[in-house]
Amino acid sequence: MVRVKIREFDAKRIISQNIPHYGSISIPFWGLLVTLESDWDSLVKEYPWLSQQRLVIKPDQLFGKRKQYGLVLVDVTLSQVKEFVNRHGNKEMMIGKVKGKLTHFLVEPFIPHQEEYYLSIVSHREGEILSFSLEGGADIEERWSKVHSLFIPTLQVVDIPFIKQNFSHHLPPPPQRIIISVMTALFNLYRGLHFSYLEINPFTLDEMETVHILDAVAHVDDFAVFEVGKKWGDVPFPKPFGRQSYPEEKYIADLDKDSGASLKLTVLNSQGKIWNILSGGGASILILDALVKYGNDALIANYGEYSGNPTTEESYHYAKTILDLMTREVNPQGKILLIAGAVANFTDVEKTFLGINRALQKYREKLKMGKVSIYIRRGGPNYEKGLELIAHTGKQLRIPMEVYGPETALTFIVERVDQQLRGGEKTR
C-alpha cells in the first residue's frame, strides 16, 4: 500500500458521489476548486449558488491548521471570495517549516450549524481504528478524552447493529440513528474505495438531518486505481505543499506508465549528499528509515524504487536520470550513491545492473569530479554476475565502491554510509 494524500475537494466529491452505494444516506457536496486564473463570470453562470448563498473559502493544498494561519473565510459573499483569491493567489507563505505558494482554493456554500461531530478512520496492519466524538471542530487534540475509538479487525463485517452495539452508549437519542448510519456507511465506503486515512472534522446535521461534511482530510492507496479508479473519478495526486516539481520526476512517471515494472522517483532535496537507486518498495523504505535513524534525513536527496523486473534499457534510463540530477552540482565534501535492494524474487539482477552499469560509464567523469562514493548491496536471480560486473566497472573507472551480496544486512551498508559521513573510514 502506498498512501497518497488527496485534496479536500476530491475527498468530499468521492464521498458524495459514492455514499448511496454504502448506506441509505446521502451527503451532498457543492464545492469548486478555483485558482487565480478562474473565470468567475463563467463559474457563476454554471454554478448560480456562488452568487446566491453565503460562502466559505480556504486553500486546498494538503496542509492543515488553515484557520490558525488566517486562511479560512466563513460566511462571506462572492466579492469577498474573489478578493481573498486575488490577495492570496500565488502568494508565498511559510506553513510550519515549509515555504510554498498558495495556488488552489476550495469554495463551498456556508452551512449554518450548532453541533460539530468528529469522525476518523485509520488503517493499520490488522484492521482499522474508527473514532468518533460529539465534540468535533478545532483543537480536537485538546478534547481527545471525549473521543471514543474502536479497533475493527480486517475481516469484521461492519453493519448498523455492529456500530450501534459499540457506539450507541456514547450518543444521545435524537441524532443517534442518523449518526450510526453515517458511521456505518462511511466505514464501508472507506474500505470499498481503498482509503487508507480519513478524518472528517467536523461534520454536522441540519434541521432535516442532512449530513454536511465541513472539513475532511483523506489518503488513498494509489495502487487501487485500477480497481476503483472509475469510482474515484479524475483524482490528481498533488505534491505536498512547498514540494518543488522536477521534470525528471515526470519523465520517470511516464516511463513507469509504459512499463510492466514499477519505476518511482521523488526528489526530496536536490542539494542532498545521499542519492539512492533502490530496488523494491519495502527495502527502499527500510533503507531511508535507517538513514533517518542515524540522523541523516537532511542529507537524503531522493526517494524512489525500481522493481518488477525492469528491462536493461529501463534500468539504464532510471539510473541515468538520478546520476544526472546528482552530478549537476559538486559538493566539495563529495556525495554518496546507494545502489541497494533486498533479495529479489524474480527481478534479474544481472539484467538491471547492465543498465545501471551503462549509466555509471556514461557519467564516469562527472562522478569522479564530484567525489562520489558508491555502496552496493543486492541479491536475487543472477546477482553474482551483476555484482561482479559492477565491481569490475568500479575498478575500471576508479570510482570508490563497496559491493555486497545478500549475505550482508541492508542496514550494514547504511552504517557504512553513516561512517563516511561522520569522517570515518572511506569506501575501499
SEMI-319532 format. One record per residue (C-alpha): residue number from 1; x, y, z. Coordinates in steps of 0.5 Angstrom, whole numbers, always signed. Layout:
<pts>
pt num = NUM | xx = X | yy = Y | zz = Z;
...
</pts>
This chain:
<pts>
pt num = 1 | xx = +0 | yy = +0 | zz = +0;
pt num = 2 | xx = +2 | yy = +7 | zz = -2;
pt num = 3 | xx = -1 | yy = +12 | zz = +2;
pt num = 4 | xx = -2 | yy = +19 | zz = -2;
pt num = 5 | xx = -6 | yy = +25 | zz = +0;
pt num = 6 | xx = -12 | yy = +28 | zz = -4;
pt num = 7 | xx = -15 | yy = +35 | zz = -4;
pt num = 8 | xx = -21 | yy = +36 | zz = +1;
pt num = 9 | xx = -25 | yy = +38 | zz = -6;
pt num = 10 | xx = -23 | yy = +31 | zz = -8;
pt num = 11 | xx = -25 | yy = +27 | zz = -2;
pt num = 12 | xx = -31 | yy = +31 | zz = -1;
pt num = 13 | xx = -33 | yy = +29 | zz = -8;
pt num = 14 | xx = -32 | yy = +22 | zz = -8;
pt num = 15 | xx = -36 | yy = +21 | zz = -1;
pt num = 16 | xx = -42 | yy = +25 | zz = -4;
pt num = 17 | xx = -42 | yy = +21 | zz = -11;
pt num = 18 | xx = -41 | yy = +14 | zz = -8;
pt num = 19 | xx = -44 | yy = +14 | zz = -1;
pt num = 20 | xx = -51 | yy = +12 | zz = -3;
pt num = 21 | xx = -48 | yy = +5 | zz = -5;
pt num = 22 | xx = -46 | yy = +4 | zz = +2;
pt num = 23 | xx = -52 | yy = +6 | zz = +6;
pt num = 24 | xx = -59 | yy = +9 | zz = +6;
pt num = 25 | xx = -56 | yy = +16 | zz = +7;
pt num = 26 | xx = -54 | yy = +22 | zz = +2;
pt num = 27 | xx = -48 | yy = +27 | zz = +3;
pt num = 28 | xx = -49 | yy = +33 | zz = -1;
pt num = 29 | xx = -43 | yy = +37 | zz = -4;
pt num = 30 | xx = -43 | yy = +43 | zz = -7;
pt num = 31 | xx = -36 | yy = +46 | zz = -8;
pt num = 32 | xx = -31 | yy = +49 | zz = -13;
pt num = 33 | xx = -23 | yy = +48 | zz = -14;
pt num = 34 | xx = -21 | yy = +55 | zz = -16;
pt num = 35 | xx = -15 | yy = +59 | zz = -18;
pt num = 36 | xx = -12 | yy = +66 | zz = -19;
pt num = 37 | xx = -14 | yy = +64 | zz = -27;
pt num = 38 | xx = -21 | yy = +62 | zz = -25;
pt num = 39 | xx = -26 | yy = +66 | zz = -30;
pt num = 40 | xx = -31 | yy = +68 | zz = -25;
pt num = 41 | xx = -37 | yy = +70 | zz = -30;
pt num = 42 | xx = -37 | yy = +63 | zz = -33;
pt num = 43 | xx = -37 | yy = +60 | zz = -26;
pt num = 44 | xx = -43 | yy = +64 | zz = -23;
pt num = 45 | xx = -47 | yy = +62 | zz = -30;
pt num = 46 | xx = -45 | yy = +55 | zz = -29;
pt num = 47 | xx = -46 | yy = +55 | zz = -21;
pt num = 48 | xx = -51 | yy = +60 | zz = -19;
pt num = 49 | xx = -50 | yy = +59 | zz = -12;
pt num = 50 | xx = -44 | yy = +62 | zz = -12;
pt num = 51 | xx = -48 | yy = +69 | zz = -12;
pt num = 52 | xx = -54 | yy = +67 | zz = -8;
pt num = 53 | xx = -51 | yy = +64 | zz = -2;
pt num = 54 | xx = -46 | yy = +66 | zz = +3;
pt num = 55 | xx = -40 | yy = +62 | zz = +2;
pt num = 56 | xx = -33 | yy = +59 | zz = +5;
pt num = 57 | xx = -26 | yy = +59 | zz = +2;
pt num = 58 | xx = -20 | yy = +56 | zz = +4;
pt num = 59 | xx = -13 | yy = +54 | zz = +1;
pt num = 60 | xx = -14 | yy = +46 | zz = -1;
pt num = 61 | xx = -6 | yy = +44 | zz = -1;
pt num = 62 | xx = -5 | yy = +38 | zz = +3;
pt num = 63 | xx = -4 | yy = +42 | zz = +10;
pt num = 64 | xx = -8 | yy = +43 | zz = +16;
pt num = 65 | xx = -9 | yy = +49 | zz = +21;
pt num = 66 | xx = -11 | yy = +53 | zz = +16;
pt num = 67 | xx = -15 | yy = +57 | zz = +21;
pt num = 68 | xx = -9 | yy = +59 | zz = +25;
pt num = 69 | xx = -6 | yy = +62 | zz = +19;
pt num = 70 | xx = -12 | yy = +66 | zz = +18;
pt num = 71 | xx = -13 | yy = +63 | zz = +11;
pt num = 72 | xx = -21 | yy = +61 | zz = +12;
pt num = 73 | xx = -26 | yy = +66 | zz = +11;
pt num = 74 | xx = -33 | yy = +64 | zz = +13;
pt num = 75 | xx = -40 | yy = +67 | zz = +12;
pt num = 76 | xx = -38 | yy = +71 | zz = +6;
pt num = 77 | xx = -40 | yy = +74 | zz = +0;
pt num = 78 | xx = -37 | yy = +72 | zz = -7;
pt num = 79 | xx = -34 | yy = +79 | zz = -8;
pt num = 80 | xx = -30 | yy = +77 | zz = -1;
pt num = 81 | xx = -28 | yy = +71 | zz = -4;
pt num = 82 | xx = -25 | yy = +74 | zz = -10;
pt num = 83 | xx = -22 | yy = +79 | zz = -6;
pt num = 84 | xx = -19 | yy = +73 | zz = -2;
pt num = 85 | xx = -16 | yy = +69 | zz = -8;
pt num = 86 | xx = -13 | yy = +76 | zz = -11;
pt num = 87 | xx = -10 | yy = +77 | zz = -5;
pt num = 88 | xx = -7 | yy = +70 | zz = -3;
pt num = 89 | xx = -6 | yy = +67 | zz = -10;
pt num = 90 | xx = +1 | yy = +65 | zz = -12;
pt num = 91 | xx = +3 | yy = +69 | zz = -5;
pt num = 92 | xx = +9 | yy = +65 | zz = -2;
pt num = 93 | xx = +8 | yy = +63 | zz = +5;
pt num = 94 | xx = +11 | yy = +59 | zz = +11;
pt num = 95 | xx = +7 | yy = +54 | zz = +13;
pt num = 96 | xx = +10 | yy = +51 | zz = +19;
pt num = 97 | xx = +18 | yy = +50 | zz = +17;
pt num = 98 | xx = +15 | yy = +49 | zz = +9;
pt num = 99 | xx = +15 | yy = +55 | zz = +5;
pt num = 100 | xx = +11 | yy = +55 | zz = -1;
pt num = 101 | xx = +6 | yy = +59 | zz = -6;
pt num = 102 | xx = -2 | yy = +58 | zz = -5;
pt num = 103 | xx = -5 | yy = +56 | zz = -12;
pt num = 104 | xx = -11 | yy = +52 | zz = -10;
pt num = 105 | xx = -17 | yy = +54 | zz = -6;
pt num = 106 | xx = -24 | yy = +51 | zz = -4;
pt num = 107 | xx = -30 | yy = +55 | zz = -5;
pt num = 108 | xx = -37 | yy = +52 | zz = -2;
pt num = 109 | xx = -43 | yy = +54 | zz = +1;
pt num = 110 | xx = -43 | yy = +56 | zz = +8;
pt num = 111 | xx = -47 | yy = +52 | zz = +13;
pt num = 112 | xx = -50 | yy = +55 | zz = +19;
pt num = 113 | xx = -50 | yy = +50 | zz = +25;
pt num = 114 | xx = -49 | yy = +49 | zz = +32;
pt num = 115 | xx = -47 | yy = +42 | zz = +33;
pt num = 116 | xx = -40 | yy = +39 | zz = +31;
pt num = 117 | xx = -38 | yy = +32 | zz = +30;
pt num = 118 | xx = -31 | yy = +29 | zz = +29;
pt num = 119 | xx = -30 | yy = +22 | zz = +26;
pt num = 120 | xx = -24 | yy = +19 | zz = +23;
pt num = 121 | xx = -22 | yy = +12 | zz = +21;
pt num = 122 | xx = -14 | yy = +10 | zz = +20;
pt num = 123 | xx = -11 | yy = +4 | zz = +17;
pt num = 124 | xx = -7 | yy = -1 | zz = +21;
pt num = 125 | xx = -3 | yy = -8 | zz = +19;
pt num = 126 | xx = -9 | yy = -12 | zz = +22;
pt num = 127 | xx = -15 | yy = -7 | zz = +21;
pt num = 128 | xx = -18 | yy = +0 | zz = +22;
pt num = 129 | xx = -19 | yy = +4 | zz = +28;
pt num = 130 | xx = -25 | yy = +8 | zz = +28;
pt num = 131 | xx = -26 | yy = +14 | zz = +32;
pt num = 132 | xx = -32 | yy = +19 | zz = +34;
pt num = 133 | xx = -33 | yy = +25 | zz = +38;
pt num = 134 | xx = -40 | yy = +29 | zz = +40;
pt num = 135 | xx = -35 | yy = +35 | zz = +40;
pt num = 136 | xx = -31 | yy = +36 | zz = +34;
pt num = 137 | xx = -28 | yy = +42 | zz = +31;
pt num = 138 | xx = -22 | yy = +46 | zz = +32;
pt num = 139 | xx = -17 | yy = +44 | zz = +37;
pt num = 140 | xx = -20 | yy = +37 | zz = +38;
pt num = 141 | xx = -13 | yy = +34 | zz = +41;
pt num = 142 | xx = -14 | yy = +38 | zz = +47;
pt num = 143 | xx = -21 | yy = +34 | zz = +48;
pt num = 144 | xx = -18 | yy = +27 | zz = +46;
pt num = 145 | xx = -21 | yy = +25 | zz = +52;
pt num = 146 | xx = -28 | yy = +26 | zz = +49;
pt num = 147 | xx = -26 | yy = +21 | zz = +43;
pt num = 148 | xx = -29 | yy = +14 | zz = +43;
pt num = 149 | xx = -24 | yy = +9 | zz = +39;
pt num = 150 | xx = -25 | yy = +2 | zz = +37;
pt num = 151 | xx = -20 | yy = -3 | zz = +33;
pt num = 152 | xx = -24 | yy = -6 | zz = +28;
pt num = 153 | xx = -20 | yy = -13 | zz = +25;
pt num = 154 | xx = -20 | yy = -13 | zz = +17;
pt num = 155 | xx = -25 | yy = -19 | zz = +17;
pt num = 156 | xx = -30 | yy = -16 | zz = +21;
pt num = 157 | xx = -37 | yy = -14 | zz = +18;
pt num = 158 | xx = -39 | yy = -7 | zz = +20;
pt num = 159 | xx = -46 | yy = -6 | zz = +19;
pt num = 160 | xx = -51 | yy = -2 | zz = +23;
pt num = 161 | xx = -52 | yy = -7 | zz = +29;
pt num = 162 | xx = -45 | yy = -7 | zz = +30;
pt num = 163 | xx = -44 | yy = +0 | zz = +30;
pt num = 164 | xx = -50 | yy = +1 | zz = +35;
pt num = 165 | xx = -47 | yy = -4 | zz = +40;
pt num = 166 | xx = -40 | yy = -1 | zz = +40;
pt num = 167 | xx = -42 | yy = +7 | zz = +40;
pt num = 168 | xx = -50 | yy = +8 | zz = +42;
pt num = 169 | xx = -48 | yy = +9 | zz = +49;
pt num = 170 | xx = -44 | yy = +15 | zz = +47;
pt num = 171 | xx = -50 | yy = +18 | zz = +43;
pt num = 172 | xx = -56 | yy = +22 | zz = +46;
pt num = 173 | xx = -62 | yy = +19 | zz = +43;
pt num = 174 | xx = -64 | yy = +25 | zz = +38;
pt num = 175 | xx = -58 | yy = +24 | zz = +33;
pt num = 176 | xx = -57 | yy = +17 | zz = +35;
pt num = 177 | xx = -60 | yy = +14 | zz = +29;
pt num = 178 | xx = -57 | yy = +18 | zz = +23;
pt num = 179 | xx = -50 | yy = +19 | zz = +26;
pt num = 180 | xx = -50 | yy = +11 | zz = +27;
pt num = 181 | xx = -52 | yy = +11 | zz = +19;
pt num = 182 | xx = -47 | yy = +16 | zz = +17;
pt num = 183 | xx = -41 | yy = +12 | zz = +21;
pt num = 184 | xx = -43 | yy = +5 | zz = +18;
pt num = 185 | xx = -44 | yy = +8 | zz = +11;
pt num = 186 | xx = -37 | yy = +12 | zz = +11;
pt num = 187 | xx = -33 | yy = +6 | zz = +14;
pt num = 188 | xx = -35 | yy = +1 | zz = +9;
pt num = 189 | xx = -34 | yy = +7 | zz = +4;
pt num = 190 | xx = -27 | yy = +7 | zz = +7;
pt num = 191 | xx = -26 | yy = +0 | zz = +6;
pt num = 192 | xx = -29 | yy = -1 | zz = -1;
pt num = 193 | xx = -26 | yy = +5 | zz = -4;
pt num = 194 | xx = -19 | yy = +4 | zz = -1;
pt num = 195 | xx = -18 | yy = +10 | zz = +3;
pt num = 196 | xx = -12 | yy = +9 | zz = +8;
pt num = 197 | xx = -14 | yy = +15 | zz = +12;
pt num = 198 | xx = -20 | yy = +19 | zz = +13;
pt num = 199 | xx = -21 | yy = +25 | zz = +18;
pt num = 200 | xx = -28 | yy = +29 | zz = +18;
pt num = 201 | xx = -27 | yy = +34 | zz = +23;
pt num = 202 | xx = -32 | yy = +37 | zz = +23;
pt num = 203 | xx = -39 | yy = +34 | zz = +20;
pt num = 204 | xx = -46 | yy = +37 | zz = +22;
pt num = 205 | xx = -53 | yy = +36 | zz = +21;
pt num = 206 | xx = -58 | yy = +41 | zz = +19;
pt num = 207 | xx = -65 | yy = +41 | zz = +22;
pt num = 208 | xx = -67 | yy = +36 | zz = +16;
pt num = 209 | xx = -62 | yy = +31 | zz = +19;
pt num = 210 | xx = -58 | yy = +32 | zz = +12;
pt num = 211 | xx = -51 | yy = +31 | zz = +13;
pt num = 212 | xx = -46 | yy = +36 | zz = +12;
pt num = 213 | xx = -38 | yy = +35 | zz = +12;
pt num = 214 | xx = -35 | yy = +42 | zz = +13;
pt num = 215 | xx = -28 | yy = +39 | zz = +13;
pt num = 216 | xx = -24 | yy = +33 | zz = +11;
pt num = 217 | xx = -17 | yy = +30 | zz = +10;
pt num = 218 | xx = -16 | yy = +24 | zz = +6;
pt num = 219 | xx = -11 | yy = +19 | zz = +4;
pt num = 220 | xx = -12 | yy = +13 | zz = -1;
pt num = 221 | xx = -8 | yy = +7 | zz = -3;
pt num = 222 | xx = -6 | yy = +9 | zz = -10;
pt num = 223 | xx = -5 | yy = +2 | zz = -12;
pt num = 224 | xx = -12 | yy = +1 | zz = -12;
pt num = 225 | xx = -13 | yy = +6 | zz = -18;
pt num = 226 | xx = -14 | yy = +0 | zz = -23;
pt num = 227 | xx = -20 | yy = -3 | zz = -18;
pt num = 228 | xx = -23 | yy = +3 | zz = -16;
pt num = 229 | xx = -21 | yy = +9 | zz = -21;
pt num = 230 | xx = -27 | yy = +10 | zz = -24;
pt num = 231 | xx = -31 | yy = +11 | zz = -17;
pt num = 232 | xx = -26 | yy = +16 | zz = -15;
pt num = 233 | xx = -26 | yy = +20 | zz = -22;
pt num = 234 | xx = -21 | yy = +24 | zz = -24;
pt num = 235 | xx = -16 | yy = +25 | zz = -18;
pt num = 236 | xx = -10 | yy = +28 | zz = -18;
pt num = 237 | xx = -4 | yy = +27 | zz = -13;
pt num = 238 | xx = -1 | yy = +33 | zz = -12;
pt num = 239 | xx = +5 | yy = +34 | zz = -8;
pt num = 240 | xx = +5 | yy = +36 | zz = -1;
pt num = 241 | xx = +5 | yy = +44 | zz = +0;
pt num = 242 | xx = +12 | yy = +47 | zz = -2;
pt num = 243 | xx = +15 | yy = +41 | zz = -5;
pt num = 244 | xx = +18 | yy = +43 | zz = -12;
pt num = 245 | xx = +16 | yy = +39 | zz = -18;
pt num = 246 | xx = +22 | yy = +37 | zz = -23;
pt num = 247 | xx = +21 | yy = +35 | zz = -30;
pt num = 248 | xx = +26 | yy = +29 | zz = -28;
pt num = 249 | xx = +20 | yy = +26 | zz = -24;
pt num = 250 | xx = +15 | yy = +27 | zz = -29;
pt num = 251 | xx = +20 | yy = +23 | zz = -34;
pt num = 252 | xx = +20 | yy = +17 | zz = -29;
pt num = 253 | xx = +13 | yy = +17 | zz = -28;
pt num = 254 | xx = +12 | yy = +17 | zz = -36;
pt num = 255 | xx = +17 | yy = +11 | zz = -36;
pt num = 256 | xx = +13 | yy = +8 | zz = -31;
pt num = 257 | xx = +6 | yy = +8 | zz = -35;
pt num = 258 | xx = +9 | yy = +5 | zz = -41;
pt num = 259 | xx = +13 | yy = -1 | zz = -37;
pt num = 260 | xx = +10 | yy = -7 | zz = -34;
pt num = 261 | xx = +15 | yy = -6 | zz = -28;
pt num = 262 | xx = +15 | yy = +0 | zz = -22;
pt num = 263 | xx = +19 | yy = +6 | zz = -23;
pt num = 264 | xx = +19 | yy = +11 | zz = -18;
pt num = 265 | xx = +22 | yy = +18 | zz = -17;
pt num = 266 | xx = +21 | yy = +24 | zz = -12;
pt num = 267 | xx = +27 | yy = +29 | zz = -11;
pt num = 268 | xx = +27 | yy = +31 | zz = -3;
pt num = 269 | xx = +33 | yy = +35 | zz = -3;
pt num = 270 | xx = +37 | yy = +37 | zz = -10;
pt num = 271 | xx = +43 | yy = +39 | zz = -5;
pt num = 272 | xx = +43 | yy = +33 | zz = -1;
pt num = 273 | xx = +49 | yy = +29 | zz = -1;
pt num = 274 | xx = +46 | yy = +22 | zz = -1;
pt num = 275 | xx = +43 | yy = +19 | zz = -7;
pt num = 276 | xx = +39 | yy = +13 | zz = -8;
pt num = 277 | xx = +38 | yy = +8 | zz = -13;
pt num = 278 | xx = +34 | yy = +3 | zz = -9;
pt num = 279 | xx = +30 | yy = -3 | zz = -11;
pt num = 280 | xx = +24 | yy = -6 | zz = -8;
pt num = 281 | xx = +19 | yy = -2 | zz = -4;
pt num = 282 | xx = +20 | yy = -5 | zz = +3;
pt num = 283 | xx = +27 | yy = -5 | zz = +2;
pt num = 284 | xx = +27 | yy = +3 | zz = +0;
pt num = 285 | xx = +23 | yy = +5 | zz = +6;
pt num = 286 | xx = +28 | yy = +1 | zz = +11;
pt num = 287 | xx = +34 | yy = +4 | zz = +8;
pt num = 288 | xx = +31 | yy = +11 | zz = +8;
pt num = 289 | xx = +28 | yy = +10 | zz = +15;
pt num = 290 | xx = +35 | yy = +7 | zz = +17;
pt num = 291 | xx = +39 | yy = +13 | zz = +14;
pt num = 292 | xx = +34 | yy = +18 | zz = +18;
pt num = 293 | xx = +35 | yy = +14 | zz = +25;
pt num = 294 | xx = +42 | yy = +16 | zz = +24;
pt num = 295 | xx = +41 | yy = +23 | zz = +24;
pt num = 296 | xx = +42 | yy = +24 | zz = +16;
pt num = 297 | xx = +35 | yy = +26 | zz = +14;
pt num = 298 | xx = +37 | yy = +33 | zz = +12;
pt num = 299 | xx = +42 | yy = +30 | zz = +7;
pt num = 300 | xx = +38 | yy = +25 | zz = +3;
pt num = 301 | xx = +37 | yy = +27 | zz = -4;
pt num = 302 | xx = +32 | yy = +23 | zz = -7;
pt num = 303 | xx = +27 | yy = +17 | zz = -6;
pt num = 304 | xx = +24 | yy = +12 | zz = -10;
pt num = 305 | xx = +25 | yy = +5 | zz = -13;
pt num = 306 | xx = +25 | yy = +0 | zz = -19;
pt num = 307 | xx = +22 | yy = -6 | zz = -18;
pt num = 308 | xx = +18 | yy = -11 | zz = -22;
pt num = 309 | xx = +24 | yy = -14 | zz = -27;
pt num = 310 | xx = +25 | yy = -8 | zz = -31;
pt num = 311 | xx = +29 | yy = -8 | zz = -37;
pt num = 312 | xx = +36 | yy = -7 | zz = -38;
pt num = 313 | xx = +34 | yy = +0 | zz = -42;
pt num = 314 | xx = +29 | yy = +2 | zz = -37;
pt num = 315 | xx = +34 | yy = +1 | zz = -31;
pt num = 316 | xx = +39 | yy = +5 | zz = -35;
pt num = 317 | xx = +34 | yy = +11 | zz = -36;
pt num = 318 | xx = +32 | yy = +10 | zz = -29;
pt num = 319 | xx = +40 | yy = +11 | zz = -26;
pt num = 320 | xx = +42 | yy = +16 | zz = -32;
pt num = 321 | xx = +36 | yy = +20 | zz = -29;
pt num = 322 | xx = +39 | yy = +20 | zz = -22;
pt num = 323 | xx = +46 | yy = +21 | zz = -24;
pt num = 324 | xx = +44 | yy = +27 | zz = -28;
pt num = 325 | xx = +41 | yy = +30 | zz = -22;
pt num = 326 | xx = +46 | yy = +28 | zz = -17;
pt num = 327 | xx = +52 | yy = +31 | zz = -21;
pt num = 328 | xx = +50 | yy = +38 | zz = -23;
pt num = 329 | xx = +53 | yy = +41 | zz = -17;
pt num = 330 | xx = +59 | yy = +39 | zz = -14;
pt num = 331 | xx = +60 | yy = +38 | zz = -6;
pt num = 332 | xx = +67 | yy = +40 | zz = -4;
pt num = 333 | xx = +66 | yy = +34 | zz = +1;
pt num = 334 | xx = +63 | yy = +29 | zz = -4;
pt num = 335 | xx = +57 | yy = +25 | zz = -5;
pt num = 336 | xx = +55 | yy = +18 | zz = -4;
pt num = 337 | xx = +51 | yy = +14 | zz = -8;
pt num = 338 | xx = +47 | yy = +8 | zz = -5;
pt num = 339 | xx = +45 | yy = +2 | zz = -10;
pt num = 340 | xx = +41 | yy = -3 | zz = -6;
pt num = 341 | xx = +36 | yy = -7 | zz = -5;
pt num = 342 | xx = +33 | yy = -13 | zz = -2;
pt num = 343 | xx = +34 | yy = -20 | zz = -5;
pt num = 344 | xx = +29 | yy = -20 | zz = -11;
pt num = 345 | xx = +24 | yy = -26 | zz = -12;
pt num = 346 | xx = +24 | yy = -25 | zz = -20;
pt num = 347 | xx = +28 | yy = -19 | zz = -22;
pt num = 348 | xx = +34 | yy = -21 | zz = -26;
pt num = 349 | xx = +40 | yy = -17 | zz = -22;
pt num = 350 | xx = +45 | yy = -18 | zz = -28;
pt num = 351 | xx = +40 | yy = -15 | zz = -33;
pt num = 352 | xx = +38 | yy = -9 | zz = -29;
pt num = 353 | xx = +46 | yy = -8 | zz = -27;
pt num = 354 | xx = +47 | yy = -8 | zz = -34;
pt num = 355 | xx = +43 | yy = -2 | zz = -35;
pt num = 356 | xx = +46 | yy = +2 | zz = -28;
pt num = 357 | xx = +53 | yy = +0 | zz = -31;
pt num = 358 | xx = +52 | yy = +3 | zz = -37;
pt num = 359 | xx = +49 | yy = +9 | zz = -34;
pt num = 360 | xx = +56 | yy = +9 | zz = -29;
pt num = 361 | xx = +60 | yy = +9 | zz = -35;
pt num = 362 | xx = +57 | yy = +15 | zz = -38;
pt num = 363 | xx = +57 | yy = +19 | zz = -32;
pt num = 364 | xx = +64 | yy = +17 | zz = -30;
pt num = 365 | xx = +68 | yy = +24 | zz = -31;
pt num = 366 | xx = +62 | yy = +27 | zz = -27;
pt num = 367 | xx = +62 | yy = +22 | zz = -22;
pt num = 368 | xx = +70 | yy = +23 | zz = -21;
pt num = 369 | xx = +70 | yy = +30 | zz = -21;
pt num = 370 | xx = +64 | yy = +30 | zz = -16;
pt num = 371 | xx = +68 | yy = +26 | zz = -11;
pt num = 372 | xx = +62 | yy = +21 | zz = -11;
pt num = 373 | xx = +63 | yy = +14 | zz = -7;
pt num = 374 | xx = +58 | yy = +8 | zz = -8;
pt num = 375 | xx = +56 | yy = +3 | zz = -4;
pt num = 376 | xx = +52 | yy = -3 | zz = -7;
pt num = 377 | xx = +48 | yy = -9 | zz = -4;
pt num = 378 | xx = +44 | yy = -13 | zz = -8;
pt num = 379 | xx = +41 | yy = -21 | zz = -8;
pt num = 380 | xx = +37 | yy = -25 | zz = -13;
pt num = 381 | xx = +37 | yy = -28 | zz = -19;
pt num = 382 | xx = +44 | yy = -28 | zz = -23;
pt num = 383 | xx = +46 | yy = -23 | zz = -17;
pt num = 384 | xx = +53 | yy = -26 | zz = -17;
pt num = 385 | xx = +54 | yy = -24 | zz = -25;
pt num = 386 | xx = +51 | yy = -17 | zz = -23;
pt num = 387 | xx = +55 | yy = -15 | zz = -17;
pt num = 388 | xx = +62 | yy = -18 | zz = -21;
pt num = 389 | xx = +60 | yy = -13 | zz = -27;
pt num = 390 | xx = +59 | yy = -7 | zz = -23;
pt num = 391 | xx = +65 | yy = -8 | zz = -18;
pt num = 392 | xx = +69 | yy = -9 | zz = -25;
pt num = 393 | xx = +67 | yy = -2 | zz = -27;
pt num = 394 | xx = +68 | yy = +1 | zz = -21;
pt num = 395 | xx = +76 | yy = -1 | zz = -21;
pt num = 396 | xx = +76 | yy = +1 | zz = -28;
pt num = 397 | xx = +73 | yy = +7 | zz = -27;
pt num = 398 | xx = +77 | yy = +8 | zz = -21;
pt num = 399 | xx = +71 | yy = +10 | zz = -17;
pt num = 400 | xx = +71 | yy = +9 | zz = -9;
pt num = 401 | xx = +66 | yy = +3 | zz = -9;
pt num = 402 | xx = +64 | yy = -2 | zz = -4;
pt num = 403 | xx = +60 | yy = -8 | zz = -6;
pt num = 404 | xx = +56 | yy = -13 | zz = -2;
pt num = 405 | xx = +51 | yy = -19 | zz = -3;
pt num = 406 | xx = +45 | yy = -22 | zz = +0;
pt num = 407 | xx = +50 | yy = -25 | zz = +6;
pt num = 408 | xx = +50 | yy = -17 | zz = +8;
pt num = 409 | xx = +45 | yy = -14 | zz = +12;
pt num = 410 | xx = +42 | yy = -8 | zz = +9;
pt num = 411 | xx = +43 | yy = -4 | zz = +15;
pt num = 412 | xx = +50 | yy = -5 | zz = +15;
pt num = 413 | xx = +51 | yy = -1 | zz = +9;
pt num = 414 | xx = +47 | yy = +5 | zz = +12;
pt num = 415 | xx = +52 | yy = +4 | zz = +18;
pt num = 416 | xx = +58 | yy = +5 | zz = +13;
pt num = 417 | xx = +55 | yy = +11 | zz = +10;
pt num = 418 | xx = +54 | yy = +14 | zz = +16;
pt num = 419 | xx = +61 | yy = +12 | zz = +18;
pt num = 420 | xx = +64 | yy = +16 | zz = +12;
pt num = 421 | xx = +59 | yy = +22 | zz = +13;
pt num = 422 | xx = +62 | yy = +23 | zz = +20;
pt num = 423 | xx = +69 | yy = +23 | zz = +17;
pt num = 424 | xx = +71 | yy = +15 | zz = +19;
pt num = 425 | xx = +73 | yy = +10 | zz = +14;
pt num = 426 | xx = +72 | yy = +12 | zz = +7;
pt num = 427 | xx = +70 | yy = +7 | zz = +2;
pt num = 428 | xx = +75 | yy = +1 | zz = +0;
</pts>
